[in-house]
Amino acid sequence: MITQEIRNKIKKIKIHTKRIMQSTLSGDYLSAFKGSGLEFDQLREYAMGDDVRFIDWNSSAKMNKIMVKQFIEERDRTIILAIDLSASTLYSSQKELRRDSIAEIAAALAFIANHNKDKIGALFFSDHVEEWIAPARGNLHVGKIIEKLFSITPKGKKTDIVQAFRFLINLKKRNSVVFMLSDWIDDHHEYSKLLKVVSCQYDFIGIRLLDACEKEFPDIGLLDIIDPETGQEFVLDSRNIKALHRILTARLLEQKSLFDKYRIDMLDVTIGKPFITPMVTFFSQRIRRQI
């Protein structure tokens, strides 16, 4: 059920995204992915001003003249939004929930992809695949995805990113970019192995939604805590700040280390804070790494 509040939120995101599409983000988006959205067309002789990165040295040696690869814009790129709907996304120390931030960022990416004529698909998961919307183009299709982002009610509570990995691996979508939005907290024993596989099969980008308390927890004494995924209750002693900080920091570093190991880019977004500037910076840095 789409409420008027949700419709207003979607309208606001759409207006905001249209504005940023007129800025540097539109060009950065097109250039930030492997292959830069281009496919090989033909070989031709080098001309002044050609990008030296496209010189084909093997062909140049055979033909005794400098040859460059000419590309045409690839029109069949697919963007897949993989959305974590587990109960932990309902946690937040801010007014805005983690799930709200995930929906807003995914909606912005969908609008940007649609503006650039990309196919867009959406995978919603918790401890199983909740729903799959196959990639397609067009305003009506994007509208369907965005409405689902703000209205879907998951049946599962626990986080099982491995189930999403398995689905993506079996999907085998050529020339696809996957944005997976999650808190990335999952202790499944196959997590690391399948992350490596999916990162080889796709241009894979992790978007990590962080709460301010996951970086620095305040000293507010003893807290009664309920795990939203398991329902388990326990008492947290926040007075032991140093020990708590070590645990939280270690988890974040472990996640980052795993992504670095497989050379996967990760974009960190803090709940309740604007995400456009971090996104622009992320795409710009990604372009520089590919040069």
Phi, psi and omega in degrees: 000122180266111179278167178296326178298317179293319179299320178295321180294317179297317179299318180296317179296320180297315179297315181296319181293323178299322179295314183288338177292341178274356180258197183294340186298324181300311179293321179296321179301314181297328187263353192273355185252158181305131180084353179053027179070028182240152173232151184295136179247302182196168172263142175211167181289144182299138175235150181307130180099349178294148178289121183295341179294340184262008176292130176263100188290326179296313179294324180297319180293320181291323186263357177060030173204156185285123180244142178239151175276130177257135183242157170240157182294127178285122185258009183239036178281143181240133174252126178245124176261116179256114193248120177282122179245014181298163186297337180293342178284355176271357179276143173188143172267000181254175176295323181273132179282159176301320181296325177297316179296318179301313181297319182292318179293316179297320179297318179298317178297322179295317178296318180295315179297319179296321178301327182263016173064027175276153169286146182228131175234163181220130177244119179253129184217156171226253171267005174203172177286115181282318180196148177232124174251112185296147183298140175199173179250166171111155183296321180296318179296314179296321177300321178298316180296315184292321176298320179294323179304322186262353186238344185296137176246108184289151176271328180272158179245323186281161177267126173218082182297333180301323179298321177293319178301312182299319179298313181295321180296317179287338182292317176054056178273118182292144174053049183245146174249129180248124170255115177253121184253120186195173169271350175065026177264104183203125183258016180302137186293340180266001185307305185296315183298315182284333174298320178297316182296312184292330179287336176279329184278331183232163165279098194256130180232128177263130173248116185257119179268116184247142172264149180304327181288345177280346177261321181209107183272134182285153176276100180233024174083210181276134182236135171277121186243141173238124176289117184295340183269328184247341184081001180292137180252141177202170181252129178255127177264096183281358179289335178274069188300316184298315180294318179295319179296321179298318181295313181295317180295319181298321180294317179296319180292324178295318177298312181297320180298320180294318178294319178296323181302320181260011178056047178256134179281139178234130176253121177267130176232131180268130181301134177088357179247152179303138183253352184294314181299312176301325180292316178299314179299317180300310180297320180297316179294324180294322178296316182296325180291336182273346181285000000 
